[in-house]
Amino acid sequence: MQLVSREKAVSELCRAHKLNPNVLNRWRKEFLEQASSIFERGETTQGEQQRIAELERLVGQSTSA
């Protein structure tokens, strides 16, 4: 976040964390390309819904026992 917000320079962060500047720049690029998807509210798939229901059932059984 310090790099994205320009709080610190690439060179400064690379020295502090012993990173290659190319690696840091690639991470920044990947983050910026995917950052919006982190905050999107996606629909859960049917498989995920079934798994959630199963886990909730198991939790209910273990708490009532």
Buried (B, 14 or more C-beta within 10 A) or exposed (E): EEBEEEEBEBEEBBEEEEBEEEEBBEEBEEEEEEEEEEEEEEEEEEEEEEEEEEEEEEEEEEEEE
